[in-house]
Amino acid sequence: MEKWHNKIAVVTGASAGIGAACCKALVGNGMIVIGLARRSERVDELRQTWPDDKEKQSRLHSLKCDVRQESEVIAAFDKIVKDFGPIAVLINNAGVVRDTELVKENNTEDLRAIVDTNIMGVAYCTREAFKTMSKNTDGLGHVIIINSVVGHKVIHFEGSSTNMYPASKHAVTAMTEVYRNEFLMHNTKLKVTSISPGVVRTEIFSEEDWEKMKDFAALEASDIADAVVYCLQTPPHVQIHELTIKPVGEKF
């Protein structure tokens, strides 16, 4: 990870779960990290991870941003570049699920939240990061997208619907390949990686959901952060295009 020391990383959905774990892992590996979140105060609280290490605390910064709002994303990335410098790493982690069905009446708000966060949020953030990544004189740049196993196969749970979520993650799978092609088309050495976890124990599921899934094998957010670090430390000629991570004992 030496090549990323003092480089700028942006993590979306940084207030909890995988995003928070990524923030901590990247700071721990010497990066300067800006966590984007609607609840930016929770990113600030992460500094207490290192109560006696002011140097690490100084490497973590928060910025309030709703990735569904294009204007907020543009403003956030402009501020990051102005205040900190060019972006080297983007972790597209922000994502939502909703308890609905595709055929359920009056569900437009829920369906749109999934599409706007899981698809358009990735598109907005990657576009804005690319503007500076593509100009990095050292050629360093890596976009990592937190995908899902349901981005490759639709999974059914008895008595419930996964509604728009698998569709949004299938879109992300396709986008990863499009980004790889576009990065080549623009003659860059930028990398793109999709990381597809199985069930991860995070706040994306409610307590009621976890009660229903109490017998499910699950990963921890730190497991995914470890995978992010693994992908980032690959040599310049190696690109992990897709990394699938399942907990031992997962039944789908």
C-alpha positions in Angstrom: 0.0 0.0 0.0 3.0 2.3 0.0 2.1 3.7 -3.4 -1.1 5.1 -1.9 0.5 6.8 1.1 -0.8 10.3 1.5 -3.1 9.9 -1.6 -6.7 11.0 -1.5 -9.5 8.4 -1.1 -13.2 9.1 -1.2 -15.6 6.7 0.4 -19.4 7.0 -0.2 -21.9 5.8 2.4 -19.2 6.3 4.9 -21.3 6.7 8.1 -21.7 3.0 8.9 -21.1 -0.6 7.8 -18.8 -1.3 4.9 -18.2 2.4 4.3 -17.1 3.1 7.8 -14.9 -0.1 7.8 -13.2 1.1 4.5 -12.5 4.5 6.0 -10.8 3.0 9.0 -8.8 0.5 6.8 -7.6 3.2 4.3 -6.6 5.6 7.1 -4.7 2.7 8.7 -2.8 2.2 5.5 -1.7 5.8 5.2 -4.3 7.4 3.0 -6.1 10.7 3.4 -9.8 9.7 3.5 -12.9 11.9 2.8 -16.1 10.1 3.9 -19.2 11.2 2.1 -22.5 10.6 4.0 -25.9 12.1 4.7 -25.0 11.6 8.4 -21.6 13.1 8.2 -21.4 13.5 12.0 -21.1 9.7 12.2 -17.9 9.9 10.0 -16.5 12.4 12.5 -17.2 9.9 15.3 -15.0 7.3 13.6 -11.9 9.3 14.6 -12.4 7.8 18.1 -11.2 4.6 16.5 -7.7 6.0 17.3 -8.2 8.0 20.5 -4.5 8.4 21.1 -3.3 8.8 17.5 -3.8 12.4 16.4 -1.9 11.7 13.1 -4.5 9.1 12.0 -7.4 11.3 13.2 -6.1 14.0 11.0 -6.3 11.8 8.0 -10.1 11.3 8.2 -12.5 14.0 7.0 -16.2 14.1 6.6 -18.4 15.8 4.0 -22.2 15.8 4.0 -23.4 14.5 0.6 -26.5 12.7 -0.6 -25.3 10.7 -3.7 -28.8 10.8 -5.1 -28.5 14.5 -5.6 -26.3 15.3 -8.6 -25.7 18.9 -7.5 -24.5 17.8 -4.1 -22.1 15.2 -5.6 -20.6 17.8 -8.0 -20.1 20.3 -5.1 -18.6 17.7 -2.9 -16.0 16.5 -5.4 -15.1 20.1 -6.4 -14.5 20.9 -2.7 -12.4 17.8 -2.2 -10.1 18.6 -5.1 -9.8 22.2 -4.0 -9.1 21.5 -0.4 -7.1 18.2 -0.6 -6.0 17.7 -4.2 -6.6 15.1 -6.9 -8.5 12.0 -6.0 -6.7 8.7 -6.4 -9.2 6.1 -5.0 -13.0 6.1 -5.0 -15.0 3.5 -3.1 -18.5 3.5 -4.4 -20.2 2.0 -1.3 -23.5 3.9 -0.8 -26.4 1.6 -1.3 -30.0 1.1 0.0 -32.6 -1.7 0.1 -36.3 -1.2 0.5 -39.1 -3.5 1.8 -41.4 -3.5 -1.2 -42.4 -5.4 -4.3 -42.2 -4.4 -8.0 -46.0 -4.9 -8.3 -46.9 -3.1 -5.0 -49.0 -0.1 -5.4 -47.6 3.4 -4.6 -44.1 2.2 -4.4 -42.5 4.7 -6.7 -40.5 6.5 -3.9 -38.9 3.2 -2.7 -38.0 2.0 -6.2 -36.6 5.4 -7.2 -34.5 5.5 -4.0 -32.8 2.2 -5.0 -32.2 3.3 -8.6 -31.0 6.8 -7.6 -28.6 5.6 -4.9 -27.3 2.3 -6.2 -27.0 3.2 -9.9 -27.1 7.0 -10.4 -25.0 7.6 -7.2 -22.3 5.4 -8.7 -22.5 7.2 -12.0 -22.3 10.7 -10.6 -19.5 9.9 -8.2 -17.4 8.0 -10.7 -17.8 10.7 -13.4 -16.7 13.4 -11.0 -13.7 11.4 -9.7 -12.6 10.6 -13.2 -12.2 14.3 -14.0 -9.1 14.4 -11.7 -8.1 10.7 -11.7 -7.5 10.9 -15.5 -5.1 13.7 -15.0 -3.0 12.2 -12.3 0.6 12.4 -13.5 1.6 9.2 -11.7 -1.1 7.2 -13.4 -2.5 6.0 -10.1 -6.3 5.7 -9.9 -8.7 3.0 -8.7 -12.5 2.9 -8.7 -13.9 0.2 -6.5 -17.7 -0.5 -6.6 -19.3 -2.4 -3.7 -21.6 -4.7 -5.7 -23.4 -7.8 -4.4 -23.8 -11.5 -5.3 -27.3 -10.5 -6.4 -25.7 -8.5 -9.1 -24.9 -11.7 -10.8 -27.9 -14.0 -9.9 -31.3 -13.1 -8.6 -31.9 -14.8 -5.3 -35.4 -15.5 -3.9 -36.3 -15.5 -0.2 -39.5 -17.3 0.7 -42.3 -14.8 1.5 -40.4 -11.7 0.4 -39.3 -9.9 -2.7 -35.9 -8.4 -3.5 -37.7 -6.0 -5.8 -35.5 -3.5 -7.5 -32.3 -4.3 -5.6 -31.0 -7.1 -7.9 -31.8 -5.0 -10.9 -29.7 -2.2 -9.5 -26.8 -4.5 -8.8 -27.0 -6.1 -12.2 -26.7 -2.6 -13.6 -23.5 -2.1 -11.5 -22.0 -5.3 -12.9 -22.6 -4.0 -16.4 -21.2 -0.5 -15.5 -18.0 -2.0 -14.2 -17.2 -3.5 -17.6 -18.2 -0.2 -19.3 -15.9 1.7 -17.0 -13.1 -0.7 -17.8 -13.6 0.0 -21.5 -13.9 3.7 -21.1 -10.8 3.9 -19.0 -8.9 2.1 -21.8 -10.6 4.3 -24.4 -9.2 7.4 -22.7 -5.7 5.9 -22.6 -5.5 5.8 -18.8 -4.0 3.2 -16.5 -7.0 3.6 -14.1 -8.4 0.4 -12.6 -11.9 -0.6 -11.8 -13.0 -3.4 -9.5 -16.4 -4.8 -8.5 -16.5 -6.5 -5.1 -19.6 -8.7 -4.7 -20.3 -9.8 -1.1 -22.9 -12.2 0.1 -24.8 -11.2 3.3 -22.9 -8.7 5.3 -23.8 -7.8 8.9 -24.6 -4.1 8.5 -27.3 -1.5 9.2 -28.6 -1.9 5.6 -30.9 -4.6 7.2 -33.2 -3.7 10.1 -33.3 -5.6 13.4 -36.5 -7.2 12.2 -34.7 -8.4 9.0 -31.8 -9.8 11.1 -34.3 -11.7 13.3 -35.7 -13.3 10.1 -32.1 -14.1 8.9 -30.7 -15.3 12.3 -29.7 -18.6 10.8 -27.9 -17.0 7.9 -24.1 -17.1 7.6 -22.9 -13.5 7.4 -19.7 -11.6 6.7 -18.5 -8.6 8.7 -17.9 -5.2 7.2 -14.2 -5.5 8.0 -14.0 -8.5 5.7 -15.0 -6.3 2.8 -12.6 -3.6 3.8 -9.8 -6.2 3.9 -10.8 -7.1 0.3 -10.7 -3.4 -0.7 -7.1 -3.2 0.6 -6.2 -6.4 -1.2 -7.4 -5.0 -4.5 -5.6 -1.7 -4.0 -2.3 -3.3 -3.3 -2.1 -5.2 -6.6 0.8 -4.3 -8.9 0.2 -1.9 -11.8 -0.3 -4.7 -14.3 -2.9 -6.5 -12.2 -6.6 -5.6 -12.1 -9.1 -7.5 -10.0 -12.1 -7.0 -12.2 -14.6 -9.0 -10.1 -14.2 -10.3 -6.5 -16.9 -12.4 -5.0 -16.9 -13.0 -1.2 -19.2 -15.4 0.5 -19.4 -16.4 4.2 -18.6 -20.1 4.8 -22.0 -21.8 5.0 -24.0 -19.4 2.8 -26.9 -21.4 1.3 -27.5 -19.4 -1.9 
